Amino acid sequence: MDFQAGAARNGEVEIFFESLGDSDKPTLLLVNGLGSQCVNYDTEWCRRFSDEGFRVIRFDNRDVGLSSKMDGGNYSLSDMADDAVAVLDEVDVSRAHVMGCSLGGMIVQRLAIDHPDRLLSVTSVMSRTGEPGYGDSSEAALEFLLAPLPASRADNIERQVAGLHVYGSKPEWLDDEAIRTRAGIAFDRCFCPSGVGRQMKAALADGSRDEQLQKVNAPMLVIHGSRDTLINPSGGRHTAEMIPGARYVEIEGMGHDYPPAVWDQWVGVWSGFVRDAVPA
């Protein structure tokens, strides 16, 4: 079974998406992080969710991948959440499970605030609420985050490898050649550094979501890696504390990434949570 491509529209913005699995199954919508493209959610990893009985949809946020580029325009995190809703509208899904990593976690938090009627469950991974003092980056990780993206393909690939050795999972879980392959595929598919800057601006402008998250009543799972130095695990813990009834799971040895070594645990935790929280 392979992904099937499609496109959704939110006003003038076109969002590229791919769907895996039967349309009559519950939908899991995956939301990417800063500058990350949908293909970064590895196909084999997605198949594991599909094997648990879910239709999996991954999409490119605006300003990355094959979705619209917003040259010269500003937008909000709410706009990015509306893009996700547009994807659900396009595939005729009234309510879905949503999972987002990093910036994607912030987007699904915004979805829980702005569009609670469209959600079955919410999973925020390696993310934060925007409240100062929680989920701060280490000095070394922040340096990587803020450094200009190199223009050459080769330099971009090596930057990805070096970055994951700063904020990624424990060294024995990192496969440098696999990282290089993924980084090369992403670069060839789309290189839009100005878009990454606009996404970052949208996230910062959203401010703290603490007060609004305290009113969320959707089933919420929060996952974080113990070795994450890009968004310190305090960001995940604080997110769970803000949302009534949220469950927090910290994966030992995981950083700001999702290597194959954590896939079984991650899929098992998520599918177990969803079945308990949203009975069929």
C-alpha positions in Angstrom: 0.0 0.0 0.0 1.4 3.4 -1.0 0.5 7.0 -0.2 -2.0 8.7 -2.5 -1.4 12.4 -3.2 -3.9 15.2 -3.1 -4.3 18.9 -2.6 -6.5 21.0 -0.3 -7.2 24.8 -0.3 -7.4 27.3 2.5 -8.4 30.4 0.6 -5.5 31.1 -1.7 -3.2 28.7 0.0 -2.8 25.2 -1.5 -1.7 22.4 0.8 -0.1 19.2 -0.6 -1.0 16.0 1.3 -0.7 12.3 1.1 -3.0 9.6 2.4 -2.3 6.0 3.4 -4.9 3.5 4.2 -8.7 3.0 3.9 -11.0 6.0 4.1 -13.4 4.1 6.3 -10.8 3.8 9.1 -10.3 6.5 11.8 -7.9 9.2 10.5 -4.6 10.2 12.0 -3.4 13.6 10.7 0.4 14.1 11.1 1.6 17.7 11.4 5.2 18.6 10.7 7.7 20.8 12.6 9.6 23.9 11.6 10.8 23.6 8.0 10.0 19.9 8.0 8.3 18.3 5.0 5.7 15.5 5.1 8.2 13.0 3.7 10.2 13.4 7.0 7.4 11.2 8.5 9.0 8.0 7.3 6.7 5.9 5.2 7.5 2.7 7.1 6.8 4.5 10.4 3.5 5.7 9.0 2.6 2.1 7.9 2.9 1.0 11.5 0.1 3.4 12.5 -1.9 2.1 9.5 -1.3 -1.4 10.6 -2.9 -0.5 13.9 -6.1 0.3 12.0 -5.8 4.0 11.1 -5.8 6.0 7.9 -2.7 8.1 8.0 -2.5 11.5 6.3 0.7 13.6 6.2 0.9 17.1 4.6 3.3 19.9 3.9 2.7 23.0 6.0 2.5 26.2 4.1 6.0 27.5 3.1 7.6 24.1 2.8 7.5 21.1 0.5 5.0 21.2 -2.3 2.6 23.5 -0.6 2.2 27.3 -1.3 5.0 29.6 -0.5 4.0 32.8 1.2 6.5 35.2 -0.2 6.2 38.6 1.3 3.3 37.7 3.5 2.8 37.1 7.2 0.5 34.6 8.8 -0.4 33.1 12.2 -0.3 29.8 13.9 -4.1 29.8 13.6 -3.8 30.1 9.8 -1.5 27.0 9.9 -4.1 25.2 12.0 -6.8 26.2 9.5 -4.6 24.6 6.8 -4.8 21.3 8.6 -8.6 21.6 8.8 -8.7 22.3 5.1 -7.0 18.9 4.6 -9.6 17.2 6.7 -12.3 19.0 4.7 -10.8 17.8 1.4 -10.8 14.2 2.4 -14.3 14.5 4.0 -13.2 13.7 7.5 -15.4 15.4 10.2 -13.2 14.4 13.2 -9.6 13.1 13.3 -6.8 12.2 15.6 -4.0 14.8 15.2 -0.4 14.4 16.1 2.3 17.1 15.7 6.0 17.3 16.4 7.8 20.4 17.6 6.2 23.3 15.7 3.6 20.7 14.7 2.9 20.2 18.4 2.2 23.9 18.7 -0.1 23.7 15.7 -2.1 20.8 17.1 -2.4 22.7 20.4 -3.9 25.6 18.4 -6.2 23.1 16.7 -7.4 22.0 20.1 -8.1 25.6 21.0 -9.6 26.8 17.7 -11.3 23.6 16.3 -12.2 21.3 19.2 -15.2 19.9 17.2 -12.9 18.5 14.5 -10.7 16.4 16.9 -10.9 12.9 18.3 -7.6 13.2 20.2 -4.5 15.4 20.3 -0.9 14.3 20.6 1.7 17.0 21.1 5.3 15.8 20.7 8.6 17.4 21.6 6.9 20.8 21.9 5.9 23.6 24.3 3.0 26.0 25.1 4.9 29.2 24.4 5.0 30.0 28.1 8.5 31.6 28.9 10.8 29.4 31.0 9.6 26.0 29.7 11.1 24.1 26.9 14.0 26.4 26.4 16.9 25.4 24.0 20.4 24.8 25.1 23.0 27.3 23.9 24.4 24.8 21.4 21.0 23.8 20.1 19.8 27.4 19.8 22.9 28.2 17.7 21.9 25.5 15.2 18.3 26.7 15.2 19.2 30.3 14.5 22.1 29.8 12.1 21.3 30.7 8.4 20.7 27.6 6.2 23.6 27.0 3.9 22.7 27.3 0.2 24.5 24.2 -1.1 23.0 20.8 -1.0 26.1 19.2 0.5 26.4 21.7 3.3 22.7 21.4 4.1 23.0 17.7 4.5 26.1 17.9 6.7 24.3 20.5 8.8 21.5 18.1 9.4 23.9 15.4 10.6 25.8 17.8 12.9 22.6 19.2 14.3 21.2 15.8 15.3 24.4 15.0 17.2 23.6 18.1 19.3 19.9 17.8 19.9 19.0 14.3 18.7 18.7 10.9 20.3 21.5 9.0 21.9 24.4 8.4 19.6 23.8 4.6 19.1 20.4 5.4 17.7 21.7 7.8 15.1 22.5 6.5 11.6 24.4 9.3 9.8 24.0 7.8 6.4 20.2 7.5 6.8 20.2 11.1 8.0 22.1 12.2 4.9 19.7 10.3 2.7 16.6 11.9 4.2 18.2 15.3 4.2 19.1 15.0 0.5 15.6 13.9 -0.4 14.1 16.9 1.5 16.6 19.4 -0.1 15.8 18.1 -3.6 12.1 18.3 -3.0 12.1 21.8 -1.7 14.6 24.4 -0.3 12.8 27.5 1.0 14.8 29.1 3.9 12.6 32.2 3.8 9.6 30.0 4.5 11.3 28.6 7.6 11.7 32.1 8.9 8.1 32.9 8.3 7.0 29.7 10.1 9.2 30.6 13.1 7.7 34.1 13.2 4.2 32.7 13.3 5.1 30.4 16.2 6.7 33.2 18.2 3.8 35.6 17.6 1.3 33.1 19.0 2.7 33.7 22.5 1.7 31.6 25.5 -1.2 29.3 25.0 -1.4 28.4 28.7 -4.7 30.0 29.6 -6.5 28.7 26.5 -5.1 25.2 26.9 -6.5 24.9 30.4 -10.0 25.0 28.7 -9.2 22.1 26.3 -11.2 19.0 27.0 -10.1 16.7 24.1 -8.1 13.6 25.0 -4.5 14.7 25.1 -1.2 12.8 25.0 2.1 14.6 25.4 5.3 12.8 24.4 8.9 14.1 24.8 12.4 12.8 24.6 14.6 12.8 27.7 17.6 14.0 25.6 15.9 16.8 23.7 18.0 20.0 24.0 16.2 21.9 21.2 13.0 22.0 23.3 13.8 20.9 26.8 11.5 18.2 28.2 10.2 20.8 30.7 8.2 22.1 27.6 6.4 18.8 27.3 5.8 18.4 31.1 4.4 21.9 31.3 2.1 21.2 28.3 0.6 18.2 30.0 0.2 20.2 33.3 -1.8 22.8 31.5 -4.3 20.5 29.9 -6.9 18.8 32.1 -6.5 15.0 32.1 -3.5 15.0 29.8 -1.1 12.0 29.8 2.6 12.6 29.7 5.1 10.1 28.4 8.9 10.7 28.3 10.9 8.4 26.1 14.3 7.7 27.6 17.2 8.3 25.2 15.1 10.1 22.5 16.1 13.6 21.5 14.5 16.1 19.1 13.9 13.4 16.4 12.2 10.1 16.0 14.8 7.4 15.0 13.6 3.8 14.1 14.7 2.7 17.6 11.7 4.5 19.2 9.0 3.6 16.6 7.6 0.5 18.3 7.4 2.3 21.7 5.9 5.4 20.2 3.3 3.6 18.1 2.4 1.3 21.0 2.0 4.2 23.5 -0.1 6.2 21.0 -2.4 3.4 19.8 -3.0 2.3 23.4 -3.8 5.8 24.5 -6.2 6.4 21.6 -8.1 3.1 22.2 -8.5 3.9 25.9 -9.5 7.5 25.3 -11.7 7.1 22.3 -13.4 3.7 22.4 -14.6 2.4 19.0 
